[in-house]
Amino acid sequence: MFDRPVFVLGMPRSGSTFLFDLLAAHPKLLSWGDEAYPPWSAVDPELGSGELGDALRISEPDVDLFVRVMHQGVLAHERPGFLVRSGFRRYRLLDKTPPTVLRVPALRSMFPDAAFIHLVRDAPDSIASLLEGREKELGVRDWPARHGMDWHFLMPPGWQDHLQESPAAQFAWQWEQGTGTPLRDLGDIEYARVRYEDLVVNPSEVLEDLLVFAGLTMTRSVADACEAMAPSKHTLSAPAPEKWRAHFAEIDPVLPPLAPLRRALGYL
């Protein structure tokens, strides 16, 4: 059903929705229309619960079930009837669901021809955005909330060991896990890495390179989306350099352990 699906891997609050919206403007990419949690939950109903959190609990993902549920969502959310009218039997799927940063091995097994785009954002600004989202009660995870635990956004395995830490420390750990895990799991395969900081400065150039990587060409619809630079529906405030310093007292103490990964990504 899916021909060379395109997966955007990015931490929550990393700008992945903005990138997804730009890519979704391409007429040859079809998607769920938003974050596709239902297909993953169909494969593993226990996702987002317990100590393992967002990690898959099955060794052999049920590809057929995932594809069926995802395909139903594509038909319901993105241009209903498009596949029938166009005569497409296989199509380029586009997906951006934040917990997939922890599921690259499963995706590689399920879709050997997949194209991966790894979106990264420097730790201070990423942590600041996560703090801002927490203040606005975004990213509250249902299972922890039902069990009296205050946890927001990504749930890497071992998340319960960090419940007593400050929010900034929790988000620093999430950044390391959510950014470093796909970096390690992608290994030696060819993939595209995008820096959020470059995306917001020059979206047209970044998108053109990404489309070439995915075997596609720039279209007027994508160029128009880049030109409009409309804020993502999940943007809380306008991007700005050094915006994280508004939370300096919280963030600065949790940065030293992140230095090796920041350095590997070219931020230091």
N, C-alpha and C positions, 0 to 999 in steps of 0.2 A: 504494500500500500504506500509506504513512504520511500521516496527516492532521495537519498543523500540528505537526511534531515539536518537542520541547522539548530544547534543548541547554544544559547547564550548562557554562560556560566558567570554568575556575579553575586556577590554578597548582597543582602538586603541593604537598602539606602546607598547603593554604589552607583546609581545612575542606570541600572539595567533596564528599567521601564522606559526611560528615554531612548536608549539604544534600541530596545525592542520595538517601540513605536515607529522609529525611523525605518528599521528593516521591514516591518510589517506593511509599510507603504508600497513595497515591491509587489507587482501583480502576480509574480510566480511563487511567492511565499504565502502559505496558508497557515493559520494558527488557531488555537483555542480561543483567541481573542483577549486573553489575560493569563494570569498564572494558572497553570494546568494542574492543580492539586488533585482533582477527582481521578484522573487516570492512575496516578501513583497510589492513591488510597485504595483503588480497586485491586491493584496488584498486592499491596501490603496494607490491610486495614489498621495495623498497629502503628503506622508511621506517626511521628509526633507525640509519642507517649513513652513513658518509662525511661530508663537510663540511656538507652540507645538513641532516643530522640528521632532525628530525621534520617538516620541511617536505615537502609533496607535490611530486613530480617530474613530474606530468602536468598539462597545461593544461586538459583537459576530463575531469573525474572520471567514471568509469564508474558512473553512478547505478544502473543496473540490477544490476550485480554487487554494489555496496555494499548495496543494498536486499535482495537475495536472501540474502547472507551474514548481514546483521543480522537479518533476519526468521527465519532458521533458528536463530540464537542466542536470539532472544526465545522461540521455541517450546520450545527445549531448556532454557532457564534460568529462565524466568518463567512460572509457571502453565501447564504443558503442557496443551493441549486447550482452553484458555480461549476462544480465538478461534472454534474450531469450535462449542463449546457456546453461546457468546453470539451467534453469527451475524454477528460483526463482519467486514466486508471491509476496512475501513481503520481504523486505530487510532492513538492518540496515542503516539508513541515518545518515551521519555525516555533521554537519553544523557549520560554524564559520562566523558569520556576526556581526561585532562589535555593531551596534545599538540594537541587541537583548538583551543587558544588561538592556535595558529599557522596555523589552517586556516579561519578565518572566511570569506574570499572563496570558497573551495570550497563550504562549507556553504551560503552564500547563493545560489550558483549552482545547487547541487543541489536545495535546498529553499527556494524563494522565500517560502513561507508559514511558515517555521520561527520559533519563539519562542526568543530568546536570553536567558539569565540569566547575567550576568557577576558572578562572586563575586570580591571583592577582599579582601585582608588586608594590613595595614600592613607595610612592608618589614622593620623590625627583628624582629617576631615571626615573620614568614614565613621570614626567613633563619635565625633560631634553630631553627625547626622542621625546616628542611632540614638544618641541621648535626646536630641530634639524630637525624634519620633516617639520615644518613650514618654516624654513629657506630655505629648498629645495623645497618649494611650493607644499608639499604633503598635502593631506586631505582638499583641498579647497572645500568648499561646494557650489554647483551650485546655489541653490536658493538665499542664501545671496549674492553671487558674482553678480548675475543678478540684485540685488536690491541695489548694491553699498555698501554692508556690508562685512567687512573683517572677515571671520570666518573659522576656520579649525577644522576638525575632528568631534567629537561627538556633537550633538545638543540636549541636554536634554530640556524638557519643561522649559521655562523661560530664554532661552539662550540670548534673545535680551536685557535682563536687564544687561548683562555683556559685552556689546559691547565696552564700554568706558574703560574697565579695561585693564591692561597690559596683554600681551600674557601669561606670567607666572601665573597671577591671573586667567585668563580664564581657563588655563589648570589645575590649582589646583581645581577650581570648577568642571570642567569636571571629574577629578579623583574622587572627592568625590561623585558626582552623578553616574558616571559609575561603581564605585566599591561598593558604599554603597547601591545603589538601588537593584541590584540582591541579595545582602546579606540579605536585608530585605524581598524581595519578595520570596526568596526560602523558607523562614520560617522554618517550622519543617520537611520538606521533606528530605529524604536522598539524599545527593549530594556529589560530590567530590570537595574539594578545593585544588588548586595547587599553589605553590609560584613559580613565574618565576625564582627566585634566586636558588631554588632547581632544577628546570628543567634543567637549563644550566649546573649545576654542575654534576648531575647524571641522564641524560635522561632515561637510560635503567630502572633504579629502579622506577622512577616516572611513566614511560609508563606501566610497568608491573602492578603496583598498579591500574592505571586507567583502564587498560583493564579488570582486575579482577572485578573492580567496575561495568564495563559495561557488565559483563557476557561473556567476551571474554578471549582468552589466547594469550600469547606472541607468535609471529610468527617470522620466520627467516627474513622476509621482514622488520618487524618493528625493530628487533634487529639490522639489517644491517643499517637501517636509523639512529638509535641512535648512532651506532658506527661511522658512517661517520661524524655526527655532522656538516653537511653542513649548512652554514649560510642560513637563510631564504631569499627568494627573496626580502623581504621588509626590511632586516636588513641594516641600514645605516652605522654602525660602530660596531666593535667587542665589546661584552659585557665586562665590566670591573667594579670592585668594586669602588664606590665613583666617578664614571665618571661624576656624576651630578655636582660635585664641579667646573667644568669648567664654570657652569652657577650660581655659588653660589650667586652672588649679586642679581640676578633676583629671584632665587628660595627660598632662606632662608626666606625672609620676608613673603612669602605666606604659609609657612608650619604650623604655630601655630594652625590655626583652624582645621587642618587635624589630629591633635594629637589623638583625641579620636578614630577615625576610624583606624589609624595606630596602635594604641595600641590594639584594638580589633583583629586586624589581626596578632599580634605578632611581629610587627616591632619596637615597642618601649617598 
